Structures are given as structure tokens and as C-alpha cells.
Amino acid sequence: MPAVVPPMFAPERAAAEDPLYRLALQSLAGGVAIVDLEGRWLDVNPAFARRLGREPQALRGQPVALSVAPADAAAVQAYLLALAAGRDPAEPWPAREGGEGEGLLPAAVSPSLLRDAGGRPRGLLLQLPPASPRSEQALRQALVERDATVQAQARQQEVFAYGISHDLRAPLRAIENFAALLARQSAALDATGRDHLQRIRAAATRMAGLIDALLDLSRVDRAQLAPAPVDLGLLAGLALAELQELEPARAVECDIAPGLVVHGDERQLRMLVTQLLRNAWNFSAERERVRIAVAGERVDDVLRVAIRDHGSGFDMRYAEKLFEPFQRLHGPEQGSGNGIGLAIARRIVERHGGRLWAQSEPGVGSSFQFELPAAQAAPDPDERSA
């Protein structure tokens, strides 16, 4: 039976407004969390946060689907959105048992819908039973160890990013500068020398692009998400316009479906769409006309988007390799890039609780499909006034 929201537990009454609400939430031995109707943590009591091995403030505003195994993320998000819409989910809570204290939501969670006195959905309540004393001690130790590991990994990533941005760029800039000086004296070079110089400059350009891609990959996991409704069709139009501007001589035929609105971080989703469209564009290099279609369909509370091209395609036996860094199925002459773009795209989708996969046929083209939480429709004006 859906729970009725007691006044002191109304999600919109934050701690600053109701100290009693805060005291009650923090004092509960069992884990209690309040989630908004789009599947994001609104408030989490310390007992619940400890079971996840996280701090409460680190969870607030993040999608719940990020706290389950990636294989379960889309199903968990769909479950929460169905519950928020007042429907009984067709399947039981889909998250499998996770290691407590390791950032994964335990399977013992009990979700329910919170309604106000008028019967309108206001939020979701997730509850966990109290942990045994021995389990509580183990969770605290796991939290300490996990925090130390996370901090060490964060430091390593910072050192890695610093090394890329500074130590690798310095010799690259020297190569580019001296190559530019030689180019000004290219009249003194013979045809072979000018060809060698052009190869040096092209290699330096590719190396600069690789460094930028590595930095993007390192930032995908570290960046904090700011979820909001995002129109993927608009982002696709902008990305295609930029590609067309870089190669104005290429004939382009593109079809972007309307209404591709999802709930996610706009900056990362812009990167996702750009990477997938650039991939479609590059592998259409051998065609007289670039033909790309961006379509989507809503399946329950998930938007399934497909970006299709009519390019060179690839052998499906090696499809999973595409999403691993530095893996390429084609050579540069066929449009292959630095081998990082699709790895970035998959990680962005996974951070949003979705999944990304590919279908292709050599010589016919490819289709990259992904699922993301669909944005909720705006409330009907009549309902708001009711």
C-alpha cells in the first residue's frame, strides 16, 4: 500500500525549515532515504548512507541508479519512475545484492510511494532494516577503507591528468613550433622534405587530439552531474552543424526526430551525442552523401535513442571492442579516430544509469543505440490548479 506522507516527512521540508525532521531522520537505526519523483536522492539518513559506504551529502541530487551495479541501473531507474507515476512495477525490486559499504544499494531495500493528503505523489521512501552491531562495525571499517581507496585513486587521477596536460603537451608544443618554423622555409626543401614535414605536423595534430580525448575520459568519472531535462535532438542538430562547418563540401542528409528529451547532465550528454555523431560522420567518408538519422522511442520511463548511419559498418563479432579505449576496427584511411570516443560515450551513458550498444553490417552502416531516463512530461495545467 502506498505510504501517506506525514507532515514532518514531506520531501520539500528541508532540514533548515524543520529541525525536528532532521533530528528524527538522523536518530533512526534503520536506513531511511527520500527520493524525488525523477529518481534522485533528496535526503538520506546516516544509517542508510553507511550501508552504501557514502556520506549523505555526496548522495543528495544524484540518481539512485548510480548506486547499483551498472547492469541493474536502467531497470532500477525504470522501477522508481513507474512507482513515482503511481503504477505497480511489473517486476520486483531489480537490484541484486551489492557489497555493503562499497557504494552499492543492498537488495534488502524496501521502496514505497509517498502521497500527500490529497493523494498526489510527492516522493519515494526507501527503507533498510537496522544493521546488526557486528555488521555496523564492519560497515564502518569498510567505509574507512573505501574512503582511503577513493582518495588514493582521486590523487592518482589528478596526477595523471596533470601529467597529460603539462608534461606531454610541452614537448608536443616544441614539435609543433619547430615544424611551423620549417614550414616557413619550405621553399628550401625538396618534395620529399616537404612530405616529411607534413607528416610531422599531421602526427602532432593527432597527438594533440589524443591528449584532449584522454583528458575527457579522465574527467567523465570525476565530474559532478547536474541532472535536468535535456533535448537530445537540439544537441544533435548543433553537433551536426559543427561537423558540416568543418567540411562544408560534403553533402549531408540528416533526419532528427522531435521530442528526444531525457533527464541527465547537459554537458556530458552533449559530449555523448557529439562523439556518436562524429563517429557516424567519419565512417561515412567513403560515401558521396553523409546520411544520418537520430530517432527514439519511449519504453515505459526510459528513452531508447538510435543514431544510424549508412557508412562502412563493421563485423559484429568485434562489437564490444569498440567501447574499449584504443580499440579500433578500421584504419585512419577509413575514418578511424583515436580509439577513445566510444569509450567516453559508454561511460557517460553508464553514469546516467543507462546502457549503450551497437548493431552493424559491413558495407551497409551502423546503429548505435542507448537508453537514458526519459524526462517527465510537464504537469497538465488543469492538474496543477486542482
Secondary structure, 3 states (H helix, E strand, C coil): CCEECCHHHCCCCCCCCCHHHHHHHHHCCCEEEEECCCCEEEEECHHHHHHHCCCHHHHCCCEHHHHCCHHHHHHHHHHHHHHHCCCCCCCCCCCCCCCCCCCCCCCCCEEEEEECCCCCEEEEEEEECCCCHHHHHHHHHHHHHHHHHHHHHHHHHHHHHHHHHHHHHHHHHHHHHHHHHHHHCHHHCCHHHHHHHHHHHHHHHHHHHHHHHHHHHHHHHHCCCCEEEEEHHHHHHHHHHHHHHHCCCCEEEEEECCCCEEEEEHHHHHHHHHHHHHHHHHCCCCCCEEEEEEEEEEECCEEEEEEEECCCCCCHHHHHHHHCCCCCCCCHHHCCCCCCHHHHHHHHHHHCCCEEEEEEECCCEEEEEEEEEECCCCCCHHHHHC
